[in-house]
Amino acid sequence: MSASRVITWDVSASRGVETAWVELGGGVMRARGRAVGTVPEPYWVSYELETAEGFVTRRLSVTVETQTQDRALDLRHDGHGRWTAGGEPLPDVDGALDCDLGLCPLTNTMPVLRHGLHRTPGEREFLMAWVSVPDLAVRPSLQTYTHLGPGRVRYASGDFRSDLEVDGEGYVVEYPSLARRLTAR
């Protein structure tokens, strides 16, 4: 790994905050993060994310604590398009390259970096293994990322659209209606 970062976001969508410790280099990303939110209910999230070459998700391990329940998810991609959660097949997300952890601006980084959408023109549609928070349900999500200019990428899924500001490394700086980075480079 060539570059380590610690990034903190004010996550307005959850009325909370998230910090991620990220290592990035050689087309691979490893991260661990912690978040606290109050919407839809107070919760703590801890996660570990590993990608293979090309920023393709290999594993996302997540735990969530709420007042009434603790949950855990071990989401794995086999490198051939198939996913499992806790060892059980998830055929609805087969073919997806990425996970998208709900309310987590870090997971927008992988598709942006893979295709250089923060630097060069293009538009790409992705099937994502979307993980909702705090229940950790995994669902398929079609998402489109469009280069708008240097450091500007439009994210779209269904009727939702947001124009993201990302830094030169592809990390979210501003995600209107979701999060804003608190830490400087």
N, CA, C and O of each residue as an XYZ file, in Angstrom:
740
protein
N       0.845     -1.177      0.000
C       0.000      0.000      0.000
C       0.888      1.236      0.000
O       1.908      1.285      0.687
N       0.487      2.224     -0.776
C       1.364      3.388     -0.878
C       0.858      4.607     -0.122
O       1.672      5.439      0.280
N      -0.407      4.749      0.085
C      -0.906      5.958      0.748
C      -1.917      5.594      1.829
O      -2.871      4.856      1.585
N      -1.690      6.121      3.022
C      -2.625      5.933      4.133
C      -3.301      7.256      4.428
O      -2.670      8.312      4.400
N      -4.588      7.187      4.710
C      -5.369      8.394      5.029
C      -6.320      8.087      6.163
O      -6.754      6.951      6.351
N      -6.629      9.119      6.908
C      -7.726      9.069      7.866
C      -8.684     10.161      7.437
O      -8.305     11.327      7.332
N      -9.932      9.776      7.188
C     -10.929     10.720      6.687
C     -12.146     10.674      7.597
O     -12.626      9.599      7.959
N     -12.638     11.847      7.962
C     -13.851     11.940      8.777
C     -14.891     12.748      8.021
O     -14.596     13.798      7.451
N     -16.125     12.232      8.029
C     -17.242     12.918      7.381
C     -18.325     13.226      8.411
O     -18.567     12.445      9.331
N     -18.963     14.365      8.242
C     -20.220     14.683      8.914
C     -21.290     14.066      8.029
O     -21.481     14.505      6.895
N     -21.983     13.064      8.525
C     -22.970     12.343      7.721
C     -24.356     12.887      8.065
O     -25.010     12.422      8.998
N     -24.783     13.876      7.294
C     -26.055     14.544      7.582
C     -27.248     13.607      7.419
O     -28.248     13.757      8.121
N     -27.158     12.647      6.510
C     -28.286     11.737      6.269
C     -28.600     10.879      7.489
O     -29.747     10.472      7.672
N     -27.601     10.598      8.330
C     -27.828      9.804      9.539
C     -27.765     10.647     10.800
O     -27.933     10.142     11.910
N     -27.515     11.967     10.612
C     -27.232     12.858     11.734
C     -26.138     12.259     12.611
O     -26.276     12.128     13.827
N     -25.038     11.900     11.936
C     -23.931     11.262     12.631
C     -22.597     11.645     12.041
O     -22.468     12.666     11.365
N     -21.609     10.817     12.301
C     -20.251     11.056     11.846
C     -19.602      9.710     11.532
O     -19.946      8.693     12.135
N     -18.667      9.709     10.591
C     -17.928      8.503     10.229
C     -16.451      8.842     10.080
O     -16.098      9.900      9.559
N     -15.603      7.949     10.534
C     -14.164      8.054     10.295
C     -13.695      6.755      9.661
O     -14.050      5.664     10.106
N     -12.883      6.894      8.605
C     -12.313      5.739      7.918
C     -10.800      5.853      7.891
O     -10.250      6.921      7.619
N     -10.135      4.749      8.173
C      -8.694      4.625      8.047
C      -8.468      3.836      6.767
O      -8.848      2.667      6.687
N      -7.855      4.459      5.763
C      -7.794      3.886      4.420
C      -6.349      3.739      3.954
O      -5.525      4.631      4.152
N      -6.057      2.606      3.336
C      -4.790      2.376      2.653
C      -5.123      2.145      1.185
O      -5.982      1.329      0.849
N      -4.427      2.878      0.316
C      -4.720      2.831     -1.115
C      -3.414      2.741     -1.875
O      -2.477      3.492     -1.604
N      -3.349      1.822     -2.830
C      -2.161      1.723     -3.669
C      -2.195      0.487     -4.539
O      -2.744     -0.542     -4.146
N      -1.612      0.585     -5.715
C      -1.526     -0.562     -6.607
C      -2.863     -1.113     -7.039
O      -2.986     -2.311     -7.297
N      -3.876     -0.253     -7.122
C      -5.206     -0.702     -7.539
C      -5.984     -1.439     -6.478
O      -6.995     -2.077     -6.770
N      -5.510     -1.354     -5.228
C      -6.142     -2.062     -4.120
C      -6.453     -1.063     -3.003
O      -5.695     -0.121     -2.770
N      -7.569     -1.281     -2.321
C      -7.919     -0.455     -1.172
C      -8.260     -1.365      0.008
O      -8.924     -2.392     -0.134
N      -7.780     -0.945      1.173
C      -8.171     -1.579      2.433
C      -8.614     -0.462      3.354
O      -7.998      0.603      3.402
N      -9.687     -0.715      4.084
C     -10.190      0.322      4.974
C     -10.870     -0.304      6.179
O     -11.389     -1.419      6.135
N     -10.841      0.462      7.248
C     -11.656      0.124      8.407
C     -12.298      1.426      8.850
O     -11.681      2.489      8.782
N     -13.520      1.337      9.296
C     -14.222      2.545      9.668
C     -15.164      2.336     10.832
O     -15.524      1.215     11.192
N     -15.546      3.464     11.405
C     -16.506      3.496     12.503
C     -17.460      4.645     12.229
O     -17.056      5.712     11.764
N     -18.712      4.414     12.520
C     -19.707      5.469     12.345
C     -20.716      5.387     13.481
O     -20.991      4.321     14.031
N     -21.250      6.542     13.806
C     -22.360      6.627     14.742
C     -23.433      7.437     14.043
O     -23.141      8.456     13.416
N     -24.657      6.993     14.148
C     -25.767      7.718     13.552
C     -26.956      7.717     14.487
O     -27.010      6.947     15.445
N     -27.908      8.589     14.200
C     -29.114      8.661     15.026
C     -30.382      8.449     14.213
O     -31.471      8.373     14.782
N     -30.263      8.351     12.887
C     -31.414      8.144     11.994
C     -31.180      6.879     11.186
O     -30.115      6.768     10.579
N     -32.082      5.930     11.131
C     -33.455      5.978     11.623
C     -33.598      5.697     13.114
O     -34.669      5.896     13.687
N     -32.497      5.225     13.752
C     -32.455      5.020     15.197
C     -30.987      5.137     15.599
O     -30.115      4.987     14.743
N     -30.684      5.397     16.863
C     -29.278      5.468     17.265
C     -28.560      4.140     17.004
O     -29.071      3.070     17.335
N     -27.369      4.227     16.404
C     -26.603      3.021     16.114
C     -25.114      3.334     16.039
O     -24.704      4.478     15.844
N     -24.311      2.269     16.201
C     -22.867      2.271     15.976
C     -22.603      1.294     14.842
O     -23.215      0.228     14.790
N     -21.707      1.640     13.939
C     -21.288      0.746     12.858
C     -19.772      0.636     12.890
O     -19.066      1.629     13.068
N     -19.288     -0.576     12.716
C     -17.860     -0.823     12.497
C     -17.755     -1.657     11.228
O     -18.540     -2.581     11.015
N     -16.766     -1.322     10.376
C     -16.614     -2.107      9.155
C     -15.156     -2.257      8.771
O     -14.302     -1.449      9.137
N     -14.903     -3.313      8.026
C     -13.623     -3.540      7.373
C     -13.921     -3.872      5.926
O     -14.792     -4.690      5.630
N     -13.188     -3.228      5.026
C     -13.398     -3.375      3.590
C     -12.076     -3.744      2.940
O     -11.047     -3.130      3.223
N     -12.103     -4.741      2.073
C     -10.918     -5.131      1.307
C     -11.315     -5.250     -0.154
O     -12.358     -5.814     -0.486
N     -10.457     -4.702     -1.032
C     -10.682     -4.904     -2.457
C      -9.538     -5.716     -3.034
O      -8.452     -5.804     -2.461
N      -9.816     -6.301     -4.177
C      -8.782     -6.946     -4.977
C      -8.260     -5.905     -5.962
O      -8.656     -4.740     -5.908
N      -7.391     -6.317     -6.844
C      -6.859     -5.434     -7.867
C      -8.010     -4.837     -8.690
O      -9.011     -5.507     -8.945
N      -7.859     -3.585     -9.098
C      -8.913     -2.898     -9.846
C     -10.018     -2.376     -8.950
O     -11.084     -1.992     -9.430
N      -9.768     -2.359     -7.650
C     -10.734     -1.849     -6.667
C     -12.044     -2.628     -6.670
O     -13.102     -2.065     -6.388
N     -11.979     -3.919     -6.988
C     -13.153     -4.797     -6.953
C     -13.288     -5.337     -5.533
O     -12.344     -5.909     -4.987
N     -14.455     -5.155     -4.944
C     -14.678     -5.604     -3.569
C     -14.418     -7.099     -3.432
O     -14.885     -7.901     -4.241
N     -13.671     -7.459     -2.404
C     -13.478     -8.866     -2.051
C     -14.262     -9.207     -0.790
O     -14.858    -10.279     -0.686
N     -14.253     -8.263      0.183
C     -14.919     -8.565      1.444
C     -15.341     -7.282      2.139
O     -14.605     -6.295      2.153
N     -16.520     -7.310      2.708
C     -16.998     -6.255      3.595
C     -17.530     -6.937      4.840
O     -18.477     -7.721      4.779
N     -16.912     -6.634      5.965
C     -17.344     -7.166      7.252
C     -17.899     -5.997      8.053
O     -17.206     -5.002      8.265
N     -19.156     -6.114      8.503
C     -19.833     -5.007      9.184
C     -20.507     -5.513     10.458
O     -21.104     -6.589     10.473
N     -20.405     -4.730     11.514
C     -21.205     -4.974     12.706
C     -21.966     -3.691     13.034
O     -21.463     -2.583     12.847
N     -23.168     -3.866     13.519
C     -24.022     -2.742     13.918
C     -24.585     -3.037     15.298
O     -25.030     -4.149     15.582
N     -24.557     -2.029     16.139
C     -25.191     -2.124     17.451
C     -26.275     -1.066     17.544
O     -26.036      0.107     17.255
N     -27.474     -1.485     17.952
C     -28.556     -0.554     18.262
C     -28.970     -0.828     19.711
O     -28.424     -1.711     20.372
N     -29.924     -0.068     20.174
C     -30.384     -0.261     21.559
C     -30.958     -1.656     21.757
O     -30.830     -2.231     22.838
N     -31.588     -2.204     20.726
C     -32.301     -3.466     20.885
C     -31.625     -4.669     20.249
O     -32.005     -5.804     20.535
N     -30.623     -4.447     19.385
C     -30.088     -5.599     18.663
C     -28.667     -5.335     18.154
O     -28.320     -4.206     17.805
N     -27.863     -6.385     18.119
C     -26.562     -6.365     17.468
C     -26.679     -7.210     16.207
O     -27.296     -8.276     16.218
N     -26.079     -6.724     15.115
C     -26.114     -7.456     13.845
C     -24.702     -7.539     13.296
O     -23.851     -6.703     13.600
N     -24.461     -8.572     12.472
C     -23.169     -8.709     11.808
C     -23.396     -9.215     10.393
O     -24.325     -9.977     10.129
N     -22.530     -8.777      9.492
C     -22.597     -9.205      8.091
C     -21.183     -9.483      7.619
O     -20.282     -8.668      7.816
N     -20.991    -10.634      6.996
C     -19.724    -10.972      6.335
C     -20.056    -11.171      4.858
O     -20.471    -12.252      4.442
N     -19.867    -10.109      4.074
C     -20.199    -10.097      2.656
C     -18.930    -10.365      1.858
O     -17.924     -9.675      2.023
N     -18.985    -11.373      0.991
C     -17.794    -11.752      0.222
C     -18.115    -11.891     -1.256
O     -19.183    -12.362     -1.649
N     -17.141    -11.460     -2.064
C     -17.193    -11.581     -3.524
C     -16.106    -12.569     -3.910
O     -14.969    -12.430     -3.459
N     -16.421    -13.558     -4.728
C     -15.462    -14.620     -5.035
C     -14.492    -14.282     -6.170
O     -13.660    -15.114     -6.532
N     -14.585    -13.077     -6.735
C     -13.710    -12.701     -7.838
C     -14.215    -13.165     -9.187
O     -13.618    -12.854    -10.218
N     -15.316    -13.911     -9.190
C     -15.913    -14.414    -10.428
C     -17.369    -13.978    -10.567
O     -18.123    -14.558    -11.348
N     -17.762    -12.957     -9.810
C     -19.101    -12.405     -9.956
C     -20.128    -12.904     -8.974
O     -21.272    -12.451     -9.006
N     -19.761    -13.829     -8.094
C     -20.735    -14.364     -7.142
C     -20.469    -13.825     -5.737
O     -19.324    -13.593     -5.348
N     -21.549    -13.634     -4.993
C     -21.500    -13.061     -3.645
C     -22.126    -14.015     -2.639
O     -23.026    -14.792     -2.954
N     -21.610    -13.924     -1.405
C     -22.230    -14.636     -0.298
C     -22.310    -13.697      0.903
O     -21.526    -12.757      1.035
N     -23.266    -13.977      1.763
C     -23.393    -13.285      3.056
C     -23.445    -14.374      4.107
O     -24.376    -15.180      4.134
N     -22.441    -14.397      4.976
C     -22.376    -15.457      5.980
C     -22.300    -16.834      5.353
O     -22.768    -17.807      5.943
N     -21.716    -16.932      4.164
C     -21.583    -18.206      3.466
C     -22.772    -18.574      2.596
O     -22.696    -19.529      1.822
N     -23.878    -17.827      2.709
C     -25.079    -18.121      1.922
C     -25.045    -17.345      0.601
O     -24.751    -16.149      0.604
N     -25.342    -18.003     -0.529
C     -25.324    -17.317     -1.832
C     -26.324    -16.163     -1.894
O     -27.404    -16.221     -1.306
N     -25.933    -15.100     -2.631
C     -26.790    -13.930     -2.862
C     -26.960    -13.745     -4.372
O     -26.347    -12.847     -4.949
N     -27.775    -14.573     -5.019
C     -27.881    -14.514     -6.482
C     -28.404    -13.178     -7.017
O     -28.145    -12.845     -8.174
N     -29.135    -12.402     -6.204
C     -29.666    -11.115     -6.677
C     -28.576    -10.100     -6.982
O     -28.807     -9.162     -7.745
N     -27.390    -10.270     -6.400
C     -26.299     -9.317     -6.647
C     -25.155     -9.932     -7.454
O     -24.111     -9.303     -7.630
N     -25.349    -11.157     -7.943
C     -24.318    -11.762     -8.786
C     -24.020    -10.853     -9.965
O     -24.929    -10.298    -10.582
N     -22.750    -10.708    -10.267
C     -22.306     -9.832    -11.350
C     -21.833     -8.476    -10.863
O     -21.127     -7.773    -11.587
N     -22.210     -8.093     -9.645
C     -21.754     -6.818     -9.088
C     -20.266     -6.910     -8.768
O     -19.776     -7.957     -8.345
N     -19.553     -5.802     -8.976
C     -18.135     -5.743     -8.623
C     -17.919     -5.077     -7.276
O     -16.892     -5.280     -6.628
N     -18.899     -4.275     -6.856
C     -18.715     -3.446     -5.670
C     -19.835     -3.640     -4.666
O     -20.959     -4.017     -4.997
N     -19.468     -3.360     -3.408
C     -20.470     -3.204     -2.366
C     -20.711     -1.711     -2.210
O     -19.882     -0.897     -2.617
N     -21.829     -1.358     -1.630
C     -22.143      0.030     -1.299
C     -22.774     -0.001      0.084
O     -23.946     -0.346      0.234
N     -21.990      0.362      1.091
C     -22.499      0.392      2.456
C     -23.316      1.654      2.632
O     -22.807      2.758      2.442
N     -24.578      1.499      2.994
C     -25.481      2.624      3.147
C     -24.921      3.691      4.066
O     -24.337      3.381      5.104
N     -25.096      4.948      3.687
C     -24.685      6.117      4.462
C     -23.171      6.226      4.620
O     -22.694      6.956      5.489
N     -22.406      5.506      3.787
C     -20.944      5.492      3.886
C     -20.341      6.093      2.617
O     -20.349      5.444      1.572
N     -19.823      7.313      2.687
C     -19.273      7.945      1.486
C     -18.019      7.248      0.946
O     -17.679      7.431     -0.223
N     -17.336      6.464      1.758
C     -16.129      5.792      1.291
C     -16.414      4.815      0.155
O     -15.607      4.701     -0.768
N     -17.539      4.110      0.202
C     -17.776      3.067     -0.800
C     -18.120      3.627     -2.179
O     -18.279      2.856     -3.126
N     -18.239      4.940     -2.316
C     -18.364      5.546     -3.648
C     -17.009      5.607     -4.355
O     -16.947      5.844     -5.561
N     -15.932      5.394     -3.613
C     -14.584      5.551     -4.155
C     -14.224      4.473     -5.175
O     -13.595      4.779     -6.188
N     -14.606      3.222     -4.931
C     -14.143      2.130     -5.793
C     -14.514      2.303     -7.261
O     -13.620      2.241     -8.106
N     -15.788      2.516     -7.615
C     -16.101      2.662     -9.047
C     -15.498      3.924     -9.666
O     -15.146      3.932    -10.846
N     -15.380      4.990     -8.870
C     -14.782      6.229     -9.377
C     -13.322      5.982     -9.745
O     -12.876      6.383    -10.820
N     -12.576      5.323     -8.856
C     -11.167      5.058     -9.120
C     -10.970      4.060    -10.262
O     -10.108      4.257    -11.119
N     -11.761      2.999    -10.274
C     -11.584      1.959    -11.289
C     -11.655      2.539    -12.695
O     -10.929      2.104    -13.589
N     -12.531      3.525    -12.888
C     -12.748      4.084    -14.226
C     -12.230      5.512    -14.365
O     -12.442      6.149    -15.397
N     -11.548      6.021    -13.332
C     -10.969      7.363    -13.409
C     -11.993      8.454    -13.620
O     -11.690      9.480    -14.230
N     -13.204      8.249    -13.126
C     -14.302      9.186    -13.395
C     -14.133     10.531    -12.703
O     -14.866     11.468    -13.021
N     -13.210     10.661    -11.785
C     -12.925     11.947    -11.137
C     -11.974     12.784    -11.994
O     -11.762     13.965    -11.717
N     -11.401     12.169    -13.038
C     -10.426     12.872    -13.870
C     -10.774     12.915    -15.348
O     -10.449     13.887    -16.030
N     -11.434     11.870    -15.856
C     -11.661     11.778    -17.302
C     -13.130     11.555    -17.631
O     -13.857     10.943    -16.848
N     -13.574     12.054    -18.798
C     -14.980     11.911    -19.189
C     -15.410     10.452    -19.274
O     -14.628      9.558    -19.597
N     -16.665     10.259    -18.974
C     -17.254      8.934    -19.077
C     -18.478      8.820    -18.210
O     -18.711      9.626    -17.310
N     -19.253      7.803    -18.501
C     -20.426      7.466    -17.697
C     -20.481      5.955    -17.622
O     -20.327      5.272    -18.634
N     -20.698      5.435    -16.435
C     -20.735      3.995    -16.227
C     -21.919      3.625    -15.356
O     -22.248      4.326    -14.399
N     -22.557      2.510    -15.700
C     -23.632      1.970    -14.872
C     -23.105      0.732    -14.168
O     -22.406     -0.087    -14.765
N     -23.446      0.604    -12.897
C     -22.968     -0.496    -12.082
C     -24.122     -1.159    -11.351
O     -25.081     -0.503    -10.946
N     -24.012     -2.465    -11.192
C     -24.849     -3.185    -10.243
C     -24.035     -3.263     -8.961
O     -22.884     -3.701     -8.975
N     -24.628     -2.842     -7.862
C     -23.952     -2.846     -6.570
C     -24.649     -3.801     -5.610
O     -25.859     -4.014     -5.685
N     -23.857     -4.369     -4.709
C     -24.400     -5.101     -3.572
C     -24.580     -4.053     -2.476
O     -23.658     -3.777     -1.709
N     -25.782     -3.471     -2.413
C     -26.058     -2.369     -1.494
C     -26.461     -2.931     -0.129
O     -27.327     -3.799     -0.030
N     -25.812     -2.416      0.918
C     -26.056     -2.875      2.286
C     -26.723     -1.747      3.057
O     -26.117     -0.697      3.274
N     -27.967     -1.958      3.471
C     -28.675     -0.911      4.208
C     -28.241     -0.910      5.677
O     -27.903     -1.943      6.255
N     -28.266      0.291      6.249
C     -27.866      0.495      7.635
C     -29.056      1.090      8.373
O     -29.641      2.049      7.869
N     -29.447      0.584      9.530
C     -28.696     -0.324     10.389
C     -29.077     -1.801     10.280
O     -28.535     -2.609     11.035
N     -29.991     -2.198      9.369
C     -30.439     -3.595      9.373
C     -29.514     -4.563      8.644
O     -29.664     -5.775      8.798
N     -28.551     -4.060      7.847
C     -27.560     -4.856      7.117
C     -28.168     -5.805      6.090
O     -27.581     -6.842      5.780
N     -29.344     -5.455      5.558
C     -29.917     -6.229      4.454
C     -29.124     -5.918      3.184
O     -28.731     -4.771      2.969
N     -28.887     -6.922      2.345
C     -28.158     -6.757      1.099
C     -29.145     -6.832     -0.057
O     -29.903     -7.793     -0.191
N     -29.118     -5.788     -0.895
C     -30.051     -5.702     -2.026
C     -29.289     -5.271     -3.276
O     -28.261     -4.599     -3.179
N     -29.791     -5.655     -4.452
C     -29.174     -5.146     -5.684
C     -29.533     -3.675     -5.873
O     -30.650     -3.257     -5.568
N     -28.586     -2.901     -6.372
C     -28.815     -1.481     -6.632
C     -28.112     -1.095     -7.924
O     -26.891     -1.215     -8.031
N     -28.884     -0.629     -8.908
C     -28.294     -0.101    -10.134
C     -27.913      1.347     -9.889
O     -28.735      2.150     -9.446
N     -26.654      1.676    -10.181
C     -26.144      3.025     -9.940
C     -25.361      3.489    -11.152
O     -24.671      2.703    -11.803
N     -25.476      4.774    -11.447
C     -24.731      5.371    -12.555
C     -23.832      6.463    -12.021
O     -24.255      7.296    -11.219
N     -22.588      6.455    -12.471
C     -21.601      7.475    -12.127
C     -21.199      8.174    -13.419
O     -20.835      7.520    -14.396
N     -21.266      9.513    -13.426
C     -20.966     10.300    -14.622
C     -19.947     11.378    -14.280
O     -20.126     12.127    -13.320
N     -18.883     11.455    -15.067
C     -17.868     12.504    -14.914
C     -18.490     13.833    -15.342
O     -19.014     13.947    -16.450
N     -18.432     14.839    -14.462
C     -18.960     16.174    -14.772
C     -17.853     17.180    -15.009
O     -18.101     18.253    -15.560
N     -16.649     16.858    -14.607
C     -15.492     17.742    -14.699
C     -14.488     17.265    -13.678
O     -14.797     16.370    -12.891
N     -13.285     17.838    -13.663
C     -12.290     17.413    -12.684
C     -12.840     17.505    -11.256
O     -13.279     18.567    -10.816
N     -12.808     16.379    -10.546
C     -13.274     16.353     -9.171
C     -14.781     16.424     -8.996
O     -15.259     16.641     -7.882
N     -15.542     16.246    -10.074
C     -17.014     16.304    -10.000
C     -17.598     15.065    -10.666
O     -17.324     14.792    -11.835
N     -18.402     14.318     -9.919
C     -19.002     13.091    -10.418
C     -20.465     13.059    -10.004
O     -20.790     13.258     -8.834
N     -21.344     12.808    -10.962
C     -22.776     12.664    -10.634
C     -23.051     11.206    -10.290
O     -22.694     10.291    -11.033
N     -23.699     11.016     -9.138
C     -24.160      9.708     -8.696
C     -25.664      9.669     -8.913
O     -26.372     10.611     -8.555
N     -26.153      8.582     -9.499
C     -27.597      8.442     -9.703
C     -28.010      7.002     -9.433
O     -27.324      6.058     -9.825
N     -29.144      6.852     -8.757
C     -29.746      5.542     -8.523
C     -31.246      5.744     -8.428
O     -31.731      6.454     -7.547
N     -31.980      5.118     -9.341
C     -33.423      5.344     -9.385
C     -33.708      6.805     -9.658
O     -33.154      7.372    -10.600
N     -34.562      7.431     -8.855
C     -34.898      8.849     -9.009
C     -33.930      9.769     -8.268
O     -34.036     10.991     -8.374
N     -32.990      9.196     -7.522
C     -32.061     10.000     -6.724
C     -30.843     10.397     -7.552
O     -30.276      9.572     -8.268
N     -30.442     11.671     -7.450
C     -29.237     12.185     -8.112
C     -28.498     13.102     -7.147
O     -29.113     13.853     -6.389
N     -27.180     13.033     -7.184
C     -26.376     13.936     -6.377
C     -25.043     14.158     -7.080
O     -24.417     13.208     -7.551
N     -24.613     15.407     -7.150
C     -23.341     15.751     -7.773
C     -22.267     15.807     -6.692
O     -22.249     16.712     -5.858
N     -21.377     14.825     -6.726
C     -20.357     14.668     -5.709
C     -19.121     15.481     -6.053
O     -18.753     15.611     -7.220
N     -18.483     16.029     -5.022
C     -17.149     16.595     -5.170
C     -16.191     15.570     -4.579
O     -16.365     15.135     -3.441
N     -15.169     15.181     -5.361
C     -14.175     14.233     -4.890
C     -12.787     14.849     -5.037
O     -12.573     15.722     -5.878
N     -11.861     14.394     -4.224
C     -10.496     14.921     -4.321
C      -9.723     14.169     -5.405
O     -10.272     13.287     -6.064
N      -8.463     14.516     -5.584
C      -7.640     13.915     -6.625
C      -7.403     12.433     -6.447
O      -7.027     11.749     -7.399
N      -7.617     11.917     -5.238
C      -7.470     10.489     -4.976
C      -8.794      9.735     -5.106
O      -8.824      8.513     -4.956
N      -9.892     10.450     -5.384
C     -11.182      9.807     -5.570
C     -12.046      9.712     -4.334
O     -13.118      9.110     -4.390
N     -11.616     10.289     -3.203
C     -12.403     10.259     -1.972
C     -13.432     11.389     -1.966
O     -13.149     12.499     -2.418
N     -14.619     11.099     -1.453
C     -15.686     12.091     -1.384
C     -15.303     13.234     -0.451
O     -14.889     13.017      0.688
N     -15.452     14.471     -0.968
C     -15.292     15.685     -0.167
C     -16.668     16.201      0.220
O     -16.910     16.554      1.375
N     -17.566     16.241     -0.756
C     -18.941     16.731     -0.528
C     -19.905     15.829     -1.281
O     -19.761     15.620     -2.486
N     -20.887     15.298     -0.566
C     -21.942     14.464     -1.143
C     -23.247     15.104     -0.687
O     -23.787     14.740      0.357
N     -23.762     16.071     -1.477
C     -24.966     16.788     -1.054
C     -26.079     15.827     -0.629
O     -26.337     14.828     -1.301
N     -26.706     16.124      0.444
C     -27.792     15.379      1.091
C     -27.316     14.130      1.826
O     -28.127     13.426      2.429
N     -26.004     13.840      1.787
C     -25.513     12.683      2.525
C     -24.389     13.049      3.494
O     -24.521     12.840      4.700
N     -23.278     13.597      2.975
C     -22.116     13.791      3.847
C     -21.185     14.877      3.332
O     -21.185     15.221      2.150
N     -20.389     15.407      4.262
C     -19.364     16.416      3.956
C     -18.129     16.062      4.755
O     -18.199     15.795      5.955
N     -16.986     16.064      4.067
C     -15.739     15.716      4.746
C     -15.344     16.805      5.726
O     -15.433     17.992      5.414
N     -14.907     16.401      6.911
C     -14.484     17.327      7.959
C     -12.984     17.484      8.014
O     -12.490     18.525      8.448
N     -12.245     16.478      7.587
C     -10.803     16.529      7.683
C     -10.188     17.029      6.376
O     -10.675     16.718      5.288
N      -9.134     17.792      6.498
C      -8.406     18.265      5.327
C      -7.501     17.153      4.823
O      -7.334     16.124      5.477
N      -6.934     17.370      3.680
C      -6.024     16.396      3.088
C      -4.984     16.003      4.096
O      -4.113     15.186      3.798
